Amino acid sequence: MGSQMTRPLTVVDLFCGVGGLSAGFSRDARFRIVAAVELSKDAAAAYRANHPGVKMYQEDIRGLSAAKVKRDLGISPIDILMGGPPCQSYSSRGKRSCHDPRGQLVAEYLRLLSEFQPRLFLFENVKGLVAVEQGRFFRHVCARFESLGYRVRHRLLNAADYGVPQVRKRVFVVGTKPGCLFRFPQPTHSGRGDGTAGLPPHLTVADAIGDLPAIASGESSDEYATGPQNEYQAKMRARSTRLMDHKSPCHESKLLALIASLPDGGSARELADVPDWINKDTRSFRDTYCRLWWGRPCTTITSHFGMPSSSRCIHPKAARALTTREAARIQSFPDDYVFVGPRASRNLQIGNAVPPLLAAALASAVAEHFDLAALRGKILGPS
């Protein structure tokens, strides 16, 4: 089916961060990102660098109104509202409390949804949101969406199923005005590995970063180790000739000695003699002080991927944690994507983002929804 739309769909991106969702949607000419909202100075600066044509509101969302945005842009109505309020309150490592001030930002999303009244909204969050208060909070949020006149569907999507070399599961809620019911995108990759699903297997860490130099702790490089070894690497490198942000964290000697003893996918807790300082580390969760697997997808990239004490983030072969660029690659950000600020801030921008390739799959499904609705005469009239 050819496109039935007579104009690009206008999009506002709330809690946009560095722009993972926008990066996926802006690849499709059927969308036009017109405004984005982000409180963090560094993330907002990075968003501007990567999306220079978008009006950025670098401010507290609680002081923003849809009337102001529409007045500034001279656009009404907005077709799509998208975004994910900060997720720390609902993560598997958090307390999963909707009473955390960050959790209350969901109410701000609902407020702006009510004010904008877009034709479609996309809401993203960690899978832990569904479990808050035994599911009561999530059901309440969906009921609020429905009370605003939307038909609501939600699904837990794994980024690895859409060509991202990372097992990253997030809940997505899509609401549409009465008419066509939204259909989530079909997976393009399979984790079964036996070919029976008829899809290519999940991409691995090797698929993602095998062309990058395996630098040591404290080292950096701005040159590729090899040419692109596969389609994914070629896609990431399409507009780049030199590396950015490929600098290793500096690790202390006792951590380097520990890392050197770990095999592919190995954990410090599997060693015959577990160091006392690990047993005493109160930050130690199940997947800390662990190597990634070279031949498997990466585990979920978090905002602390440079700290082996916080997540499974040790390079499968080198004696160090992942670099900023390696994590960006695993999140499916292209190599020319700019991150701003000190290392901790850039890592936060990457760890909190929606992978652009997953966002692109959602964008295609959204465009197909509007095409079908336009064909049926339900949503888009003459521009």
C-alpha positions as CSV (number, residue, x, y, z in Angstrom):
1,M,0.0,0.0,0.0
2,G,1.4,3.4,-1.0
3,S,1.3,6.3,1.4
4,Q,-2.1,7.8,1.7
5,M,-0.9,10.9,3.6
6,T,-1.1,14.3,2.1
7,R,1.4,15.9,4.5
8,P,4.1,14.8,7.0
9,L,2.7,14.0,10.5
10,T,3.7,16.5,13.1
11,V,5.4,15.0,16.3
12,V,6.2,16.4,19.7
13,D,8.7,14.4,21.8
14,L,8.3,14.7,25.6
15,F,11.2,13.7,28.0
16,C,13.2,13.4,24.8
17,G,16.6,12.9,26.3
18,V,19.3,12.6,23.7
19,G,16.6,11.7,21.1
20,G,16.4,8.0,20.6
21,L,12.7,8.1,19.7
22,S,13.2,11.2,17.5
23,A,16.2,9.5,15.7
24,G,13.9,6.6,14.7
25,F,11.0,8.7,13.6
26,S,13.0,11.4,11.8
27,R,14.4,8.7,9.5
28,D,11.0,8.5,7.9
29,A,9.9,11.3,5.6
30,R,6.3,10.8,6.7
31,F,7.1,12.4,10.0
32,R,8.2,15.9,11.0
33,I,9.5,16.4,14.6
34,V,8.4,19.9,15.5
35,A,9.2,20.2,19.2
36,A,11.0,18.4,22.0
37,V,11.1,18.8,25.8
38,E,14.1,17.9,28.0
39,L,15.2,19.2,31.4
40,S,18.8,18.1,31.3
41,K,21.2,20.7,29.9
42,D,23.6,18.2,28.4
43,A,20.9,16.0,26.9
44,A,19.1,19.0,25.5
45,A,22.4,20.3,23.9
46,A,23.0,16.8,22.4
47,Y,19.5,16.7,21.0
48,R,19.9,20.1,19.4
49,A,23.2,19.0,17.8
50,N,21.5,15.9,16.3
51,H,18.1,17.4,15.5
52,P,18.9,21.1,14.6
53,G,15.5,21.8,13.0
54,V,13.5,20.9,16.1
55,K,12.2,23.5,18.6
56,M,13.8,22.5,21.9
57,Y,12.2,23.4,25.3
58,Q,15.0,22.9,27.8
59,E,12.8,23.4,30.9
60,D,10.8,21.7,33.6
61,I,7.9,20.1,31.8
62,R,5.6,21.0,34.7
63,G,5.7,24.6,33.5
64,L,5.0,23.9,29.9
65,S,1.6,24.0,28.2
66,A,0.3,22.7,24.9
67,A,-1.1,26.2,24.2
68,K,2.4,27.7,24.4
69,V,3.9,25.1,22.1
70,K,1.2,25.5,19.5
71,R,1.5,29.3,19.7
72,D,5.2,29.2,19.3
73,L,5.1,26.8,16.4
74,G,1.9,28.1,14.7
75,I,0.8,24.5,14.4
76,S,-2.5,23.0,15.4
77,P,-3.4,20.2,15.9
78,I,-0.4,18.0,16.7
79,D,-0.6,14.5,15.1
80,I,1.6,12.5,17.5
81,L,2.7,13.0,21.1
82,M,5.4,10.6,22.3
83,G,7.9,10.1,25.1
84,G,8.7,8.2,28.3
85,P,8.8,9.9,31.7
86,P,11.9,9.1,33.8
87,C,11.9,5.4,34.7
88,Q,14.0,5.0,37.8
89,S,11.0,4.7,40.0
90,Y,9.8,1.6,38.2
91,S,13.0,-0.2,37.3
92,S,13.8,-3.7,38.6
93,R,16.5,-2.1,40.8
94,G,14.3,0.7,42.1
95,K,11.6,0.6,44.7
96,R,8.9,0.6,42.1
97,S,7.0,3.4,43.7
98,C,4.6,5.7,41.9
99,H,5.0,8.1,44.9
100,D,8.6,8.9,43.9
101,P,8.6,12.5,42.5
102,R,10.0,11.2,39.2
103,G,7.1,8.7,39.0
104,Q,4.7,11.6,39.3
105,L,5.9,12.9,35.9
106,V,3.5,10.3,34.4
107,A,0.8,12.8,35.5
108,E,2.5,15.5,33.5
109,Y,2.4,13.3,30.4
110,L,-1.3,12.7,30.9
111,R,-1.8,16.5,31.4
112,L,-0.1,17.4,28.2
113,L,-1.9,14.6,26.3
114,S,-5.2,16.0,27.5
115,E,-4.1,19.5,26.3
116,F,-2.6,18.5,22.9
117,Q,-5.3,15.9,22.0
118,P,-3.1,14.4,19.3
119,R,-4.4,11.8,16.9
120,L,-2.0,9.2,18.3
121,F,0.2,9.0,21.4
122,L,3.2,6.7,22.1
123,F,4.2,6.2,25.7
124,E,7.3,4.2,26.7
125,N,8.7,3.0,30.0
126,V,10.6,0.2,31.7
127,K,8.8,-3.2,32.0
128,G,8.8,-2.7,35.8
129,L,6.0,-0.1,35.4
130,V,3.5,-2.9,34.8
131,A,4.4,-4.5,38.2
132,V,4.0,-1.4,40.3
133,E,1.5,-2.0,43.1
134,Q,0.7,-5.4,41.7
135,G,-0.3,-3.8,38.4
136,R,-2.8,-1.4,39.8
137,F,-0.8,1.7,38.8
138,F,-0.4,0.6,35.2
139,R,-4.1,-0.2,34.9
140,H,-4.9,3.2,36.4
141,V,-2.7,4.9,33.8
142,C,-4.3,3.0,30.9
143,A,-7.7,3.9,32.2
144,R,-6.7,7.6,32.3
145,F,-5.6,7.3,28.7
146,E,-8.9,5.8,27.7
147,S,-10.8,8.5,29.6
148,L,-9.3,11.0,27.2
149,G,-10.9,9.3,24.3
150,Y,-8.2,6.9,23.1
151,R,-8.3,3.2,22.2
152,V,-5.3,1.8,24.1
153,R,-3.0,-1.1,23.3
154,H,0.2,-2.0,25.1
155,R,3.0,-4.5,24.5
156,L,6.3,-5.5,25.9
157,L,8.9,-5.2,23.1
158,N,12.4,-6.6,23.1
159,A,14.8,-4.4,21.1
160,A,16.7,-7.5,20.0
161,D,13.7,-8.6,18.0
162,Y,14.1,-5.5,15.9
163,G,17.7,-5.6,14.9
164,V,19.2,-4.0,18.0
165,P,22.2,-6.1,19.4
166,Q,20.8,-5.9,22.9
167,V,18.2,-7.7,25.0
168,R,16.2,-4.6,26.2
169,K,12.6,-5.1,27.1
170,R,10.4,-2.0,27.5
171,V,6.6,-1.5,27.7
172,F,5.0,0.6,25.0
173,V,1.5,2.0,25.1
174,V,-0.1,3.4,22.0
175,G,-3.4,5.2,22.0
176,T,-5.5,6.1,18.9
177,K,-8.6,8.0,18.3
178,P,-11.7,5.8,17.4
179,G,-11.2,4.2,14.1
180,C,-8.4,1.8,13.2
181,L,-6.8,-0.2,16.0
182,F,-3.0,0.1,16.2
183,R,-0.9,-2.8,15.3
184,F,2.6,-3.2,16.8
185,P,5.4,-3.9,14.4
186,Q,6.3,-7.6,13.7
187,P,9.7,-8.7,14.8
188,T,12.5,-8.7,12.2
189,H,14.9,-11.0,14.2
190,S,14.5,-14.1,16.3
191,G,16.2,-15.4,19.4
192,R,15.4,-19.0,18.7
193,G,18.6,-19.5,16.7
194,D,17.4,-22.6,14.9
195,G,15.9,-20.9,11.8
196,T,12.5,-22.3,12.4
197,A,11.0,-18.8,13.0
198,G,12.0,-17.8,9.5
199,L,13.9,-14.7,10.8
200,P,17.6,-14.0,11.1
201,P,19.0,-14.5,14.6
202,H,19.5,-11.7,17.1
203,L,22.6,-9.7,16.5
204,T,25.5,-10.1,18.9
205,V,28.1,-8.0,20.6
206,A,30.5,-9.1,18.0
207,D,28.1,-8.1,15.2
208,A,27.8,-4.6,16.9
209,I,31.4,-3.7,17.7
210,G,33.7,-6.2,16.0
211,D,35.2,-3.4,13.8
212,L,36.1,-1.2,16.8
213,P,39.7,-1.3,18.3
214,A,39.9,-3.4,21.5
215,I,41.7,-0.6,23.4
216,A,43.0,-1.2,27.0
217,S,41.9,0.6,30.2
218,G,42.5,4.3,30.0
219,E,43.3,4.2,26.2
220,S,41.4,5.8,23.4
221,S,41.3,5.6,19.6
222,D,39.6,7.6,16.8
223,E,40.3,5.0,14.1
224,Y,38.4,2.0,13.1
225,A,40.2,-1.4,13.5
226,T,38.8,-2.8,10.2
227,G,36.3,-2.1,7.5
228,P,32.6,-2.9,8.2
229,Q,32.2,-6.6,8.8
230,N,28.4,-6.8,8.3
231,E,25.4,-4.8,7.4
232,Y,24.8,-3.5,10.9
233,Q,28.3,-2.0,11.2
234,A,28.0,-0.5,7.7
235,K,24.8,1.1,8.7
236,M,26.3,2.6,11.9
237,R,29.3,3.9,9.9
238,A,27.4,5.2,6.9
239,R,28.2,8.9,7.6
240,S,31.4,8.5,9.6
241,T,35.1,8.2,8.8
242,R,36.6,8.6,12.3
243,L,35.5,7.4,15.7
244,M,34.1,9.6,18.5
245,D,33.8,8.8,22.2
246,H,35.9,5.6,22.0
247,K,37.8,6.1,25.2
248,S,38.0,3.4,27.9
249,P,37.3,4.2,31.6
250,C,40.4,3.9,33.8
251,H,40.1,1.0,36.2
252,E,42.1,0.5,39.4
253,S,44.6,-2.4,39.5
254,K,42.6,-4.8,41.6
255,L,39.6,-4.5,39.2
256,L,41.9,-5.0,36.2
257,A,43.3,-8.2,37.8
258,L,39.8,-9.5,38.4
259,I,38.7,-8.7,34.9
260,A,41.7,-10.5,33.4
261,S,40.6,-13.7,35.2
262,L,37.1,-13.7,33.7
263,P,36.3,-15.8,30.6
264,D,33.8,-14.9,28.0
265,G,30.5,-14.2,29.8
266,G,32.1,-15.0,33.1
267,S,31.1,-13.7,36.5
268,A,33.3,-12.8,39.5
269,R,31.0,-14.9,41.7
270,E,31.8,-18.0,39.7
271,L,35.5,-17.8,40.5
272,A,37.0,-20.4,42.8
273,D,38.2,-17.6,45.1
274,V,35.8,-14.6,45.1
275,P,37.7,-11.5,46.3
276,D,36.5,-10.2,49.7
277,W,36.0,-6.7,48.4
278,I,33.3,-8.0,46.0
279,N,31.5,-9.8,48.7
280,K,31.5,-6.6,50.8
281,D,30.3,-4.4,48.0
282,T,26.7,-3.6,48.8
283,R,26.1,-2.4,45.3
284,S,26.7,-5.9,43.9
285,F,23.7,-7.3,42.1
286,R,23.5,-10.6,40.2
287,D,24.9,-9.2,36.9
288,T,27.7,-7.0,38.3
289,Y,31.4,-7.7,37.8
290,C,30.5,-9.8,34.7
291,R,31.8,-10.0,31.2
292,L,29.5,-9.8,28.2
293,W,29.4,-12.6,25.7
294,W,31.0,-12.0,22.4
295,G,28.6,-14.3,20.5
296,R,25.4,-13.2,22.2
297,P,23.3,-10.0,22.3
298,C,24.3,-7.5,24.9
299,T,22.3,-7.4,28.1
300,T,20.4,-4.2,28.8
301,I,22.6,-1.1,28.5
302,T,22.2,1.0,31.7
303,S,23.4,4.6,32.4
304,H,26.3,3.1,34.5
305,F,27.7,0.9,31.7
306,G,31.2,2.2,32.5
307,M,31.1,0.8,36.0
308,P,31.5,-3.1,36.4
309,S,30.1,-2.8,39.9
310,S,26.7,-1.5,38.5
311,S,25.9,-3.8,35.6
312,R,27.2,-6.5,33.2
313,C,29.3,-4.2,31.1
314,I,32.8,-5.7,30.9
315,H,34.0,-6.0,27.3
316,P,34.0,-9.7,26.2
317,K,37.7,-9.6,25.2
318,A,39.4,-6.5,26.6
319,A,40.2,-5.8,30.3
320,R,37.8,-2.9,30.8
321,A,34.2,-1.8,30.7
322,L,32.5,-0.6,27.5
323,T,33.3,2.7,26.0
324,T,30.7,5.4,25.3
325,R,30.9,4.6,21.6
326,E,30.6,0.9,22.1
327,A,27.4,1.3,24.2
328,A,26.0,3.8,21.6
329,R,26.6,1.2,18.9
330,I,24.9,-1.5,21.0
331,Q,21.9,1.0,21.4
332,S,21.9,1.4,17.6
333,F,23.0,5.1,17.6
334,P,25.0,5.8,14.4
335,D,28.6,6.7,14.8
336,D,28.1,10.4,13.9
337,Y,25.5,10.8,16.7
338,V,26.8,13.4,19.1
339,F,26.7,13.2,22.9
340,V,27.4,16.2,25.2
341,G,29.0,16.7,28.6
342,P,31.4,14.7,30.8
343,R,31.5,10.9,30.5
344,A,28.9,10.3,33.2
345,S,26.4,12.6,31.5
346,R,27.0,11.1,28.0
347,N,26.6,7.6,29.4
348,L,23.4,8.6,31.0
349,Q,22.1,10.0,27.7
350,I,22.8,6.6,26.1
351,G,21.6,4.4,28.8
352,N,18.2,6.2,29.2
353,A,17.5,6.2,25.4
354,V,15.1,4.2,23.3
355,P,17.2,2.4,20.7
356,P,16.7,4.3,17.4
357,L,16.3,1.0,15.4
358,L,13.4,0.0,17.7
359,A,12.0,3.5,17.4
360,A,12.2,3.2,13.6
361,A,10.2,0.0,13.7
362,L,7.5,1.7,15.8
363,A,7.6,4.7,13.4
364,S,6.8,2.4,10.4
365,A,3.9,0.9,12.3
366,V,2.6,4.3,13.2
367,A,2.9,5.5,9.6
368,E,1.0,2.3,8.4
369,H,-1.7,3.1,10.9
370,F,-2.2,6.5,9.5
371,D,-2.0,5.3,5.9
372,L,-4.8,2.8,6.7
373,A,-6.9,5.3,8.5
374,A,-6.5,7.8,5.7
375,L,-7.5,5.1,3.2
376,R,-10.6,4.5,5.2
377,G,-11.3,8.2,5.6
378,K,-11.2,8.0,9.4
379,I,-8.4,10.4,10.4
380,L,-6.6,12.5,7.8
381,G,-8.5,14.8,5.6
382,P,-7.2,17.4,3.2
383,S,-4.1,19.2,4.4
